[in-house]
Amino acid sequence: MVFLSLPSEVDTSPLVLRGWQDHKRVLAPKVSWSQRRMLPVEIRSLTDDLTISDMGIREPVSGIPFPISMIDLVIVPGLGFDEFGNRVGRGRGFYDRFLAHPEFKQTACGLAFEVQFTSSIPAGPLDRRVDMVVTDEKVRRFKS
């Protein structure tokens, strides 16, 4: 599952295209505001069947949610990441709730520019860490 990047974020389009080239199923999050959660929905195009939400985020128009237990990698956006895998998001907790889902047992990977990496970010009890962060300069893996 990969976020559909905003203009100020690392462009995720090459990841999506490579996934399709490698015959992988690519999912994107669709926000369910009434349920206050993200639903993983398969996408088959970066132009068709996508919409821009009220928050300005691209997401699938519709689709059947994919089982969370079958997702092997989630590419996570963030405004900032630290050396422990903590992240600062946009403050609504959607990724924290998703990563905390008991059926998600695989890898969460932050994707950011190196300038978004810092030594420490305050984290609360509901914040979820990522397992690794990939920037335009390096890959960092964190201990669980």
N, C-alpha and C positions, 0 to 999 in steps of 0.2 A: 504494500500500500504506500502510495506516495502523495504528498501534498502537491497541489497544482499551484506553482509559485506565483507570487505577486511580482511586479516589476522591480521592487527593491530587494528581492530575495535571490538566492542562487537559483538559476534556471533549471527546473527539473525536467524539462522537455527531453533532453538527451537521455536521461535515465528511463523515461517512459518508452521512447523509441527503441532503445537498446533492449528493454524488456520484451517488447513485441518481436523484435528481431530474433531474440533467443527463445521465442515461442512460450513466453511466460504470460500468465494472467496478471494484468495490472489493475489495481484497485485505487480508487481515490475516495477520500472521505466526503460524505454528504451529511450535513448537519441537520439533525432533527431537533428543532428548537423546543418543541413540546415535550420531548423526552430528555432534553439537555444532554444529548450524546451524539457521537459521530457514528455513521453507519458506513461500513466499507462496501463500496459498490464498484463493480467492474466497469472499466472504460475501454472503448475500442477505437477512440479517436480523440485528438486534442482540440477538435473544432466542433464536431457534431455532438448533440445530446449533452452539452455543458451549458451552464448558466452562471451568472454572477449573482451571488447572494446579496442580501441587504447590507452585509458587512464588507462587500467588495471582493469576496473570495470566489474563485472559480470552483465549481463543484458539479457532479453529475446531476442532470435534471431529474432522473428517476432510475430505478433499478432495484433488483432484489438484493438485500444485504447478504454479503458473503460471510460464511462462518468464520468467526474470529479465531477459532482453534486451528484453522487451516492457513492462517497468514504466517509466513516465515520471516518477513521483514517489514518494518514500518519506518519510512523516512519521515522524520519529524522536523518541522520548522521551529524557529525560535528567534527571539530578538537578541538573545545572548546565551552562552554556555560557559561552564567552568570546568576546572580540572578534575572534578568529582562526578561529572555527568549531569549536574543540575542545569536547569534551563529556565529562562524567562520567556513566557509566551505572551499572548495578547490579553491574558487576564481572565479568561472565561472558563478555563479548566477542562476544555474538551479533550485535549491530548492526555492530560493527567488521568482523567476518568477512563479513557480508552486503554491506556497502558496498564492501568490497575485492574482491568477486567480479568477475572480468574481464568478465563480461557486463553488469554494471550500469554504465551510462554516463550516466545522467540525473541528476536533481536529488534531493539529500537535504536535507530541511528539518526543522530542530529545532522543536519546539513546546513552549513553556514559559511560566511566569509571569515577569514582569520581575524579580522578586526572585531568580530562579534565574540571572540573568545576572551575570557577574563579569568583571573585567579580564583574568584569566589563569588557565588550568587547565594543570597539568603534563600533557604528552602524550608517549607513548612511540612506538616505531617501528611498533607494530601498531595504534595508535589511528587512526581515520579521522575526518576533519573533515566537518562538514556544509557545504553551500553557502550556506545561509541559516538564520536563526532568526526565528521569528515569536513574539512575546510578546503579552500583553494590552495593551501600550503601543506597540510599534513593530515594524517589519520591518528586519532587518539582513541585508545580503548581503555575502559574503566573496569576495575574490579567490582564484582557484585557484592 
